[in-house]
Amino acid sequence: MSKKRDRLEVIYDILIIIRDKNNSIKPTPLLRFSNLSSQSFNEYISELLNKEFVKEIYDKKNKKFYSLGDKGFKYLEKYEIIKGFIDDFEL
């Protein structure tokens, strides 16, 4: 039986996807890669935008992209430290 992702894991997954796509991804591919429903995705992305983990950027053709803000990079850094700690102690 597979374990559901908790809130912090979903946030981590969204931020990793953005970072791994050269820190710039359109909303639809991000939704697909994040494996969330549209409603859940919109809730998460709204929270991440409000807390400045993610920024909306528009190109010359006015197409929307998401990229990480400073808080997003810091979250990834801290999350990976915590994940390492959990792995070290086999929790």
C-alpha positions in Angstrom: 0.0 0.0 0.0 1.4 3.4 -1.0 1.7 6.2 1.5 0.0 9.5 0.8 2.3 12.5 0.6 2.0 14.9 3.5 1.7 18.7 3.0 5.5 19.3 3.4 6.3 16.6 0.9 3.9 18.1 -1.7 5.5 21.5 -1.2 8.9 20.0 -1.5 7.9 18.1 -4.7 6.5 21.3 -6.3 9.6 23.3 -5.5 11.9 20.5 -6.8 10.0 20.3 -10.1 10.4 24.0 -10.6 14.1 23.9 -9.7 14.8 20.9 -11.9 13.2 22.6 -14.9 15.9 25.4 -14.9 13.8 27.4 -12.3 11.1 28.1 -14.9 8.0 26.1 -15.7 4.6 26.8 -17.1 1.6 26.1 -14.9 0.2 23.2 -16.9 3.3 21.0 -16.9 3.9 21.9 -13.2 0.3 20.6 -12.5 1.0 17.4 -14.4 4.4 16.7 -12.8 3.1 17.5 -9.3 0.4 14.7 -9.6 -2.3 16.8 -7.9 -5.9 17.6 -8.7 -6.4 21.0 -10.2 -8.1 22.2 -7.0 -5.3 21.0 -4.7 -2.7 22.4 -7.1 -4.3 25.8 -7.1 -4.5 25.8 -3.3 -0.8 24.9 -3.0 0.4 27.3 -5.6 -1.6 30.1 -4.1 0.0 29.5 -0.7 3.5 29.3 -2.2 2.9 32.6 -4.1 1.5 34.3 -1.0 4.5 33.2 1.1 6.9 34.1 -1.7 8.3 30.6 -2.1 7.4 30.9 -5.8 7.2 33.8 -8.2 5.1 34.3 -11.2 7.0 35.6 -14.2 5.6 36.6 -17.6 7.6 36.4 -20.8 7.4 38.8 -23.8 4.3 36.9 -25.1 2.6 37.3 -21.7 2.9 33.6 -20.9 3.0 32.7 -17.3 5.9 30.8 -15.7 6.7 29.9 -12.1 10.2 30.2 -10.6 11.5 29.8 -7.1 12.0 32.8 -4.8 14.7 33.0 -2.1 12.3 31.3 0.4 11.7 28.4 -2.0 15.5 27.8 -2.3 15.9 28.0 1.5 13.0 25.6 2.0 14.6 23.0 -0.3 17.9 23.4 1.5 16.4 22.9 5.0 14.1 20.1 3.9 17.0 18.1 2.6 18.9 18.6 5.9 15.9 17.3 7.8 15.4 14.4 5.3 19.1 13.5 5.8 18.6 13.5 9.6 15.6 11.2 9.3 17.5 8.8 7.0 20.6 8.8 9.3 18.4 7.6 12.2 16.3 5.3 10.0 13.1 6.9 11.1 
